[in-house]
Amino acid sequence: MKRIAAGLALLSALVALAAGCGEKKETTSGPARTHALDVVLDFFPNADHVGLYAALANGEFRKLGLDVRPHAPSDPSAPLKLLAAGRADLAISYEPELLLARDRGLRLVSVGAIVQRPLTSIIALGSQRVRKPADLRGRKVGTAGIPYQDAYLTTILRRAKVNPDSVREINVGFNLVPAMLSKRVDATLGGFWNYEGVQLAQQRKHPVVIPVDRAGVPSYDELILVARQRELRDHGAEIRRFLRGLAAGYEFARRDPVRAVDDLVRANRDLDRKLQLASVRATLAAFFPAGGKPFGWQDPAQWTRYGAWMLDNELVKSPPDAGRALTNEFLAGQGI
């Protein structure tokens, strides 16, 4: 009888093993030892980072064995430089910034998209009567002085059959909203539809907001998570766990944006809660890819189209290689 019982137990074990074959499974528990991760943000903490702060507040990273430490950069152009220099483990940045950095020889890779479409927009106060790109003819347009945004403006004007020479571009730095309110410029290109656009609407300025991808610029991932190429091999497990925790944070924000914004504002007391909540609600759909893809999914074909546009506009010296610039390997259910 003992031999029969042992045989049945062995048979049950083999059946269970066979049933599990072929399935992609991820471990749900973190390692016994906590791994520290310094993450440099793209800008000051704001609604775009709501899922990160929700994951921190809910202990998602801690459960996965990660001690995540977000840091705001002193200069918005600094995150990828800090990452490349080894002064951060991960950086939040923008698809065009990464492609420019790689063109300069930096060995950096996007491991996930946080915002799946462009936020950058043409914005004008309602009083300026700028309803479409063609209305910019003969106007003053403020920009932040970023080269690829200058190329955005040229692309948009040409598509609208407006001679770019008829538009006066003024570098106002990051003072885009003040430049409009003071009437220094008639419109701006560089503000985000989910932030400056929302802010002006709350101030009852009735803004007209035209996202650049609806005016002729190829679509791209506005916000991405970037790692050093060598870290993909040496610390891939930690990157995978970070992305799992981050996805849980953004899912929480989708289910309960009010509590998620409470977490964001609690960690960053100088933020305007009303603005952050409105911005999060406006952005929720852009945090998640279509078609059932996992959080963070990046479309190589889309990156290739945008890279070709950068090359056509002489922003990069050689065609960006999407196959090397991004990887989906560390997203949920991928690359296992």
KAGI-V259787 format. One record per backbone hydrogen bond with DSSP energy under -0.5 kcal/mol. NH is the residue of the N-H (numbers start at 1). CO is the residue of the C=O. E is the energy in kcal/mol with one decimal. If there is no record, write none. Layout:
BEGIN
nh = <NH	NH>
co = <CO	CO>
e = <E	E>
END
This chain:
BEGIN
nh = <5	6	7	8	9	10	11	12	13	14	15	16	17	18	19	20	21	21	23	25	30	31	35	36	37	39	39	40	40	41	41	49	50	52	53	54	55	56	57	58	59	60	61	63	64	64	65	66	67	68	69	70	71	78	81	82	83	84	85	86	87	88	89	90	91	92	93	93	95	98	99	100	101	102	103	104	105	106	108	109	110	111	112	113	114	115	116	121	122	123	123	124	126	128	129	131	135	136	137	138	139	141	141	142	143	144	149	150	151	152	153	154	155	156	157	158	159	160	161	162	166	167	168	169	170	172	172	173	175	176	179	180	180	181	182	183	184	185	186	187	188	189	190	190	191	193	195	197	199	200	201	202	203	204	205	208	209	210	211	212	214	215	217	222	222	223	224	225	226	227	229	231	232	232	233	233	234	235	239	240	241	242	243	244	245	246	247	248	249	250	251	252	253	254	255	256	260	261	262	263	264	265	266	267	268	271	273	276	277	278	279	280	281	282	283	284	286	287	287	288	293	297	300	303	304	305	306	307	308	309	310	311	312	313	314	315	316	322	324	325	326	327	331	334>
co = <1	2	3	4	5	6	7	8	9	10	11	12	13	14	15	16	17	18	20	23	63	64	65	34	67	37	69	38	90	39	71	46	47	49	49	50	51	52	53	54	56	55	55	59	60	61	62	61	35	66	37	68	39	75	78	78	79	80	81	83	82	82	38	38	226	40	91	224	221	94	95	96	97	98	99	100	102	101	106	227	325	225	225	296	223	223	286	191	210	121	188	208	205	125	126	129	132	133	134	166	136	139	168	187	170	189	146	146	147	148	149	150	151	152	153	154	155	156	158	157	163	164	139	167	141	143	170	143	172	174	175	176	177	177	178	180	179	179	140	140	123	142	121	191	121	119	192	192	195	196	197	198	199	201	200	124	207	122	209	120	211	212	212	117	220	115	93	112	91	109	107	228	228	229	229	230	230	231	235	236	237	238	239	240	241	242	243	244	245	246	247	248	249	250	251	252	256	257	258	259	260	261	262	263	264	268	271	272	273	274	275	276	277	278	279	280	283	283	284	285	290	294	298	299	300	301	302	303	304	305	306	307	308	309	311	310	310	320	321	321	322	110	328	331>
e = <-2.8	-2.5	-2.2	-2.5	-2.2	-2.2	-2.4	-2.5	-2.2	-2.3	-2.3	-2.4	-2.2	-2.4	-2.3	-1.1	-0.7	-1.0	-1.4	-0.7	-1.4	-0.5	-3.0	-0.5	-2.6	-0.6	-2.3	-0.5	-2.2	-0.5	-3.3	-2.4	-1.7	-0.7	-1.8	-2.0	-2.3	-1.9	-2.4	-2.3	-1.0	-2.1	-0.6	-2.2	-0.8	-0.7	-1.7	-2.4	-2.6	-0.7	-3.0	-0.5	-2.5	-2.5	-0.5	-2.7	-2.3	-2.6	-1.8	-1.7	-2.6	-0.5	-2.4	-1.8	-2.1	-2.6	-0.5	-2.3	-1.6	-2.3	-2.3	-2.1	-2.3	-2.7	-1.7	-1.1	-1.5	-2.2	-1.7	-2.8	-2.9	-3.0	-0.9	-1.8	-2.7	-1.8	-3.4	-2.5	-2.7	-0.5	-2.4	-2.0	-2.3	-2.0	-1.3	-0.8	-2.0	-2.0	-1.4	-0.7	-2.5	-0.5	-2.7	-2.9	-2.4	-0.5	-0.8	-1.7	-1.8	-1.7	-2.1	-2.0	-2.6	-2.8	-2.6	-2.5	-2.1	-1.7	-1.4	-3.1	-2.4	-1.5	-2.2	-0.7	-2.7	-3.0	-0.8	-0.7	-1.8	-0.8	-1.9	-1.3	-0.6	-2.7	-2.4	-1.2	-1.6	-1.6	-2.3	-1.3	-2.5	-2.6	-1.7	-0.5	-0.5	-2.4	-1.2	-2.3	-3.2	-2.6	-1.7	-2.3	-1.3	-1.5	-2.5	-3.1	-0.6	-3.0	-0.5	-2.4	-1.9	-1.6	-2.1	-0.5	-0.7	-0.9	-2.6	-3.0	-3.3	-2.7	-2.7	-0.9	-0.8	-1.1	-0.6	-0.6	-2.0	-2.9	-1.9	-2.5	-2.2	-2.5	-2.4	-1.9	-2.5	-2.8	-2.5	-1.9	-1.8	-2.2	-2.3	-2.0	-2.0	-2.0	-2.1	-3.0	-2.1	-2.4	-1.9	-1.9	-1.9	-2.9	-2.3	-1.5	-0.8	-1.9	-0.8	-2.5	-2.7	-2.0	-2.4	-2.8	-2.5	-1.9	-1.5	-1.5	-1.4	-0.8	-1.2	-1.0	-1.0	-1.9	-0.8	-2.1	-2.3	-2.1	-2.3	-2.6	-2.2	-1.8	-2.1	-2.2	-2.6	-1.7	-1.8	-2.8	-0.7	-0.9	-1.5	-2.1	-1.6	-2.1	-1.7	-2.2>
END
